[in-house]
Amino acid sequence: MNLEQINAYGAELKSLLQLEGFPVAVKLIPEGNEADVIGKYEKLDRQMRHCQITDHVRRTGDMFYTTLEEQQCKGGAAALGLTKLSDKVRSGEFYCDGLHHFETIEAAKKTVDLITFLAPNSNSAAVYGPLEKATFEPDVVIFICNPKQAMLLTQGWEYRDGGRIEAAFSGKQSVCSDAVAQVIKSGKPNVTIGCSGSRAYTKIMPDELLYSIPAQDVEKTVIGLRMIVGESE
């Protein structure tokens, strides 16, 4: 797909799904390739969490890039491969003794060990923008949507090749790990329910969830949605 096709699919997805906001395109820039973004995109001028950034872009249509410095949540930045996960999070101490989300540190560590993180310091920047206006080829596309829209995305994705979506989530590091790192590593869509941070720091509504697909699956999903939505009208 070229950029013109990507943008057209972005607009069509918004229309077919009747989304209030934009599908969000995310691209990670490998370490050493900073020249790919410097001078080409506006840099975010403040610190925000990855989940906040994603929700902000879906609501405003803004496009920019961030480095580790602008990523306020370092756990989210670690999921994106922008830094190393802290020892307190990795050990389970943060989620057990800090947030009291687990009975034991062992239970917390067991969960953290199953969360997907990209290799530490493997990336130097993340670029964000609405899919229909993006001037870059994304790695993943994130939809903040309701369950019916998630159903339609699944049916559209399955239309050509068949298959089944296997969701992976733990209510921890949802927008960063589940919606980006997991999808990049698996090469498959993922559905996730949000986490305490993303529910607290964004305007994602209680009846919304996140659905993320690899960028290479955009075309087949749109083609399937045309048929599925057309048949239901």
C-alpha positions as CSV (number, residue, x, y, z in Angstrom):
1,M,0.0,0.0,0.0
2,N,1.2,3.5,-0.7
3,L,0.4,6.5,1.5
4,E,-2.6,7.6,-0.6
5,Q,-4.2,4.1,-0.2
6,I,-3.4,4.1,3.5
7,N,-5.1,7.5,4.0
8,A,-8.1,6.4,1.9
9,Y,-8.5,3.2,3.9
10,G,-8.3,5.3,7.1
11,A,-11.2,7.5,6.1
12,E,-13.2,4.5,4.9
13,L,-12.7,2.6,8.1
14,K,-13.9,5.6,10.1
15,S,-17.0,5.7,7.9
16,L,-17.7,2.0,7.7
17,L,-17.4,1.6,11.5
18,Q,-19.1,4.9,12.3
19,L,-16.3,5.9,14.6
20,E,-16.5,9.2,16.4
21,G,-12.7,9.5,16.4
22,F,-9.8,8.5,14.1
23,P,-8.1,5.1,13.8
24,V,-4.6,5.8,15.2
25,A,-1.5,4.9,13.2
26,V,1.6,4.2,15.2
27,K,5.1,3.7,13.8
28,L,8.2,2.8,15.9
29,I,11.6,4.2,14.7
30,P,14.5,1.8,15.3
31,E,17.5,3.0,17.4
32,G,19.9,4.8,15.1
33,N,17.3,5.9,12.6
34,E,16.4,9.2,14.2
35,A,17.0,11.0,10.9
36,D,13.7,9.4,9.8
37,V,11.7,11.7,12.0
38,I,13.8,14.8,12.9
39,G,12.7,17.7,10.7
40,K,10.0,15.6,9.1
41,Y,7.4,15.5,11.9
42,E,6.6,17.9,14.7
43,K,7.9,16.7,18.1
44,L,5.4,16.6,21.0
45,D,6.0,19.6,23.1
46,R,5.2,18.1,26.5
47,Q,5.2,14.9,28.4
48,M,2.3,12.5,28.0
49,R,1.6,8.8,28.5
50,H,1.4,6.6,25.5
51,C,-2.2,5.9,26.3
52,Q,-3.0,9.6,26.5
53,I,-1.2,10.2,23.2
54,T,-3.2,7.5,21.5
55,D,-6.5,8.9,22.8
56,H,-5.5,12.5,22.0
57,V,-4.7,11.6,18.4
58,R,-8.0,9.7,17.9
59,R,-9.9,12.8,19.2
60,T,-7.9,15.6,17.6
61,G,-6.2,14.2,14.4
62,D,-2.9,15.6,15.5
63,M,0.3,14.0,14.2
64,F,3.8,14.1,15.9
65,Y,6.6,12.0,17.2
66,T,7.9,11.4,20.7
67,T,11.2,10.2,22.1
68,L,11.7,8.6,25.6
69,E,11.9,12.1,27.0
70,E,8.3,12.9,26.1
71,Q,6.9,9.6,27.2
72,Q,5.7,10.3,30.8
73,C,5.0,6.6,31.6
74,K,8.3,4.7,31.5
75,G,6.5,1.4,31.7
76,G,4.6,2.2,28.5
77,A,7.9,3.4,26.9
78,A,9.5,0.1,27.9
79,A,6.7,-1.8,26.1
80,L,7.5,0.2,23.0
81,G,11.2,-0.6,23.2
82,L,12.2,3.0,24.0
83,T,13.8,2.0,27.4
84,K,14.4,-0.8,29.8
85,L,11.6,-1.9,32.2
86,S,12.3,-0.8,35.7
87,D,13.3,-3.5,38.3
88,K,10.3,-2.6,40.5
89,V,7.8,-3.4,37.7
90,R,9.7,-6.4,36.4
91,S,9.9,-8.0,39.9
92,G,6.2,-7.5,40.6
93,E,6.9,-5.1,43.4
94,F,5.2,-2.1,41.8
95,Y,1.9,-3.9,41.0
96,C,1.8,-5.8,44.4
97,D,3.2,-3.4,47.0
98,G,2.6,-0.2,45.1
99,L,-0.8,-0.6,43.5
100,H,-2.0,-3.6,45.6
101,H,-3.4,-5.3,42.5
102,F,-2.0,-8.7,43.6
103,E,-2.0,-10.8,46.7
104,T,1.7,-11.7,46.3
105,I,4.7,-10.4,44.5
106,E,5.0,-13.9,42.9
107,A,1.5,-13.5,41.3
108,A,2.4,-10.0,40.1
109,K,5.7,-11.2,38.6
110,K,3.9,-14.1,36.9
111,T,1.6,-11.6,35.2
112,V,4.4,-9.2,34.3
113,D,6.5,-12.0,32.8
114,L,3.6,-12.7,30.4
115,I,3.3,-9.0,29.3
116,T,4.8,-8.3,25.9
117,F,7.7,-5.9,25.7
118,L,9.8,-5.0,22.7
119,A,13.5,-5.3,23.2
120,P,14.9,-2.6,25.5
121,N,16.3,0.4,23.7
122,S,15.6,-1.2,20.3
123,N,13.6,2.0,19.3
124,S,14.4,5.6,19.6
125,A,11.1,7.3,18.7
126,A,7.4,6.7,18.1
127,V,5.3,8.5,15.5
128,Y,1.6,9.0,15.9
129,G,-1.1,10.2,13.6
130,P,-4.7,9.6,12.3
131,L,-4.6,6.8,9.7
132,E,-6.4,9.0,7.1
133,K,-3.8,11.8,7.3
134,A,-0.6,9.9,8.2
135,T,2.4,10.8,6.2
136,F,4.2,7.6,7.3
137,E,3.6,3.9,6.9
138,P,2.5,2.6,10.3
139,D,3.4,-0.6,12.1
140,V,0.0,-0.9,13.8
141,V,-3.4,0.8,13.7
142,I,-5.3,1.2,17.0
143,F,-9.1,1.6,17.2
144,I,-10.7,2.9,20.4
145,C,-14.2,1.6,19.8
146,N,-17.3,-0.1,21.2
147,P,-17.9,-3.9,21.3
148,K,-20.0,-3.8,18.1
149,Q,-17.3,-2.0,16.2
150,A,-14.8,-4.5,17.5
151,M,-17.1,-7.3,16.2
152,L,-17.3,-5.7,12.8
153,L,-13.5,-5.3,12.7
154,T,-13.2,-9.0,13.5
155,Q,-15.7,-10.0,10.8
156,G,-13.9,-7.8,8.3
157,W,-10.5,-9.2,9.1
158,E,-11.8,-12.8,8.9
159,Y,-13.7,-12.3,5.6
160,R,-11.0,-13.2,3.1
161,D,-8.9,-15.8,4.9
162,G,-11.0,-16.9,7.9
163,G,-9.4,-17.5,11.3
164,R,-10.0,-16.5,14.8
165,I,-9.0,-13.6,17.0
166,E,-7.2,-14.7,20.2
167,A,-7.2,-11.8,22.6
168,A,-4.2,-11.4,25.0
169,F,-4.6,-9.0,28.0
170,S,-4.2,-8.8,31.7
171,G,-5.7,-5.4,32.5
172,K,-2.1,-4.2,32.7
173,Q,-0.2,-2.1,30.2
174,S,-3.1,-2.3,27.8
175,V,-2.6,0.5,25.2
176,C,1.2,0.2,25.1
177,S,1.9,-3.6,25.4
178,D,-1.4,-5.2,24.3
179,A,-2.2,-2.8,21.5
180,V,1.3,-2.2,20.1
181,A,4.0,-4.6,21.3
182,Q,1.9,-7.7,21.2
183,V,0.6,-6.9,17.7
184,I,4.1,-6.2,16.4
185,K,5.5,-9.4,17.8
186,S,2.7,-11.7,16.9
187,G,1.8,-10.1,13.5
188,K,-1.9,-10.6,14.5
189,P,-4.7,-8.4,15.7
190,N,-5.4,-8.1,19.4
191,V,-8.3,-6.9,21.5
192,T,-7.7,-5.4,25.0
193,I,-9.9,-4.0,27.7
194,G,-7.8,-1.2,29.0
195,C,-5.8,-0.9,32.3
196,S,-6.0,1.3,35.4
197,G,-3.6,3.8,33.9
198,S,-5.4,4.2,30.6
199,R,-8.8,4.4,32.3
200,A,-7.5,7.1,34.7
201,Y,-5.5,9.3,32.4
202,T,-7.5,9.3,29.2
203,K,-11.0,10.0,28.0
204,I,-11.5,6.4,26.9
205,M,-15.1,5.7,28.0
206,P,-16.2,2.8,30.2
207,D,-18.0,1.2,27.3
208,E,-15.0,1.4,24.9
209,L,-12.2,-1.0,24.4
210,L,-9.1,-1.2,22.1
211,Y,-8.7,-3.2,19.0
212,S,-5.4,-3.2,17.2
213,I,-4.3,-4.7,13.8
214,P,-1.0,-4.9,12.0
215,A,-0.8,-2.3,9.3
216,Q,-0.5,-4.9,6.6
217,D,-4.0,-6.2,7.5
218,V,-5.7,-2.8,6.9
219,E,-6.5,-3.5,3.2
220,K,-8.1,-7.0,3.8
221,T,-10.0,-5.7,6.8
222,V,-11.5,-2.8,4.7
223,I,-12.4,-5.1,1.9
224,G,-14.2,-7.5,4.3
225,L,-15.9,-4.6,6.1
226,R,-17.4,-3.4,2.8
227,M,-19.1,-6.7,2.3
228,I,-20.1,-7.2,6.0
229,V,-21.5,-3.7,6.5
230,G,-23.1,-3.7,3.1
231,E,-24.9,-6.9,3.8
232,S,-26.2,-5.7,7.2
233,E,-27.6,-2.4,5.8
